[in-house]
Amino acid sequence: MNIEKMREEFEAWFRHAPGLGGYDISEYWDGTGYQDHGGSYWACWKASRAAIEIELPKERSVNGHWPEQVASDMGFNDGVELCREAIESLGLKVKP
Protein backbone atom coordinates (compact mmCIF):
# COMPACT_ATOMS: atom_id res chain seq x y z
CA MET A 1 0.00 0.00 0.00
CA ASN A 2 1.35 3.38 -0.97
CA ILE A 3 0.76 5.37 2.21
CA GLU A 4 1.82 8.68 0.63
CA LYS A 5 -0.70 8.36 -2.20
CA MET A 6 -3.42 7.39 0.26
CA ARG A 7 -2.52 10.37 2.47
CA GLU A 8 -2.71 12.75 -0.51
CA GLU A 9 -6.18 11.42 -1.37
CA PHE A 10 -7.27 11.80 2.26
CA GLU A 11 -6.03 15.38 2.45
CA ALA A 12 -7.78 16.30 -0.81
CA TRP A 13 -11.03 14.79 0.51
CA PHE A 14 -10.63 16.53 3.88
CA ARG A 15 -10.20 19.98 2.29
CA HIS A 16 -13.61 19.64 0.60
CA ALA A 17 -15.52 17.52 3.12
CA PRO A 18 -18.69 19.23 4.32
CA GLY A 19 -18.65 20.18 7.99
CA LEU A 20 -14.93 19.70 8.56
CA GLY A 21 -13.91 23.31 8.18
CA GLY A 22 -12.31 22.96 4.75
CA TYR A 23 -8.79 23.62 5.98
CA ASP A 24 -5.48 22.17 4.89
CA ILE A 25 -4.81 19.32 7.29
CA SER A 26 -1.37 18.58 5.82
CA GLU A 27 0.24 21.06 8.21
CA TYR A 28 -0.69 18.74 11.10
CA TRP A 29 1.12 15.69 9.64
CA ASP A 30 4.13 14.71 11.74
CA GLY A 31 5.35 11.81 9.61
CA THR A 32 3.33 9.14 11.40
CA GLY A 33 -0.09 10.73 11.96
CA TYR A 34 -2.11 13.91 12.31
CA GLN A 35 -1.67 15.88 15.52
CA ASP A 36 -5.24 17.13 15.89
CA HIS A 37 -8.78 15.81 15.56
CA GLY A 38 -7.91 14.81 11.98
CA GLY A 39 -6.18 11.77 13.41
CA SER A 40 -9.49 10.03 14.03
CA TYR A 41 -10.63 10.81 10.47
CA TRP A 42 -7.32 9.44 9.17
CA ALA A 43 -7.77 6.23 11.17
CA CYS A 44 -11.27 5.79 9.74
CA TRP A 45 -10.02 6.50 6.21
CA LYS A 46 -7.31 3.83 6.48
CA ALA A 47 -9.75 1.32 8.00
CA SER A 48 -12.27 1.89 5.23
CA ARG A 49 -9.61 1.28 2.58
CA ALA A 50 -8.33 -1.84 4.39
CA ALA A 51 -11.86 -3.27 4.45
CA ILE A 52 -12.13 -3.26 0.64
CA GLU A 53 -11.18 -6.56 -0.96
CA ILE A 54 -11.82 -7.11 -4.66
CA GLU A 55 -12.40 -10.51 -6.23
CA LEU A 56 -11.01 -10.91 -9.73
CA PRO A 57 -11.97 -13.64 -12.19
CA LYS A 58 -10.07 -16.89 -11.80
CA GLU A 59 -7.21 -17.46 -14.21
CA ARG A 60 -7.98 -19.74 -17.12
CA SER A 61 -6.22 -23.04 -17.54
CA VAL A 62 -4.15 -23.37 -20.70
CA ASN A 63 -3.91 -27.18 -20.53
CA GLY A 64 -5.61 -29.27 -23.20
CA HIS A 65 -6.68 -26.44 -25.52
CA TRP A 66 -5.99 -25.71 -29.15
CA PRO A 67 -3.10 -23.26 -29.70
CA GLU A 68 -5.53 -20.42 -30.52
CA GLN A 69 -7.35 -20.96 -27.24
CA VAL A 70 -4.07 -21.11 -25.30
CA ALA A 71 -3.11 -17.68 -26.66
CA SER A 72 -6.53 -16.28 -25.74
CA ASP A 73 -6.39 -17.73 -22.22
CA MET A 74 -2.85 -16.46 -21.70
CA GLY A 75 -4.00 -12.97 -22.75
CA PHE A 76 -6.93 -13.20 -20.33
CA ASN A 77 -4.60 -14.24 -17.51
CA ASP A 78 -2.23 -11.37 -18.31
CA GLY A 79 -5.19 -8.97 -18.19
CA VAL A 80 -6.25 -10.30 -14.78
CA GLU A 81 -2.71 -9.84 -13.47
CA LEU A 82 -2.53 -6.27 -14.81
CA CYS A 83 -5.83 -5.49 -13.06
CA ARG A 84 -4.47 -6.98 -9.83
CA GLU A 85 -1.37 -4.78 -10.02
CA ALA A 86 -3.43 -1.64 -10.75
CA ILE A 87 -5.83 -2.30 -7.87
CA GLU A 88 -3.03 -3.05 -5.41
CA SER A 89 -1.15 0.09 -6.48
CA LEU A 90 -4.14 2.05 -5.13
CA GLY A 91 -3.69 0.45 -1.73
CA LEU A 92 -6.64 -1.92 -2.08
CA LYS A 93 -6.59 -5.66 -1.53
CA VAL A 94 -7.36 -8.37 -4.06
CA LYS A 95 -8.67 -11.70 -2.84
CA PRO A 96 -6.22 -14.54 -3.41
Secondary structure as UniProt FT lines:
FT   HELIX           3..16
FT   TURN            18..19
FT   TURN            21..22
FT   HELIX           25..28
FT   HELIX           38..51
FT   STRAND          53..54
FT   TURN            63..64
FT   HELIX           67..89
FT   TURN            90..91
FT   STRAND          93..94
//
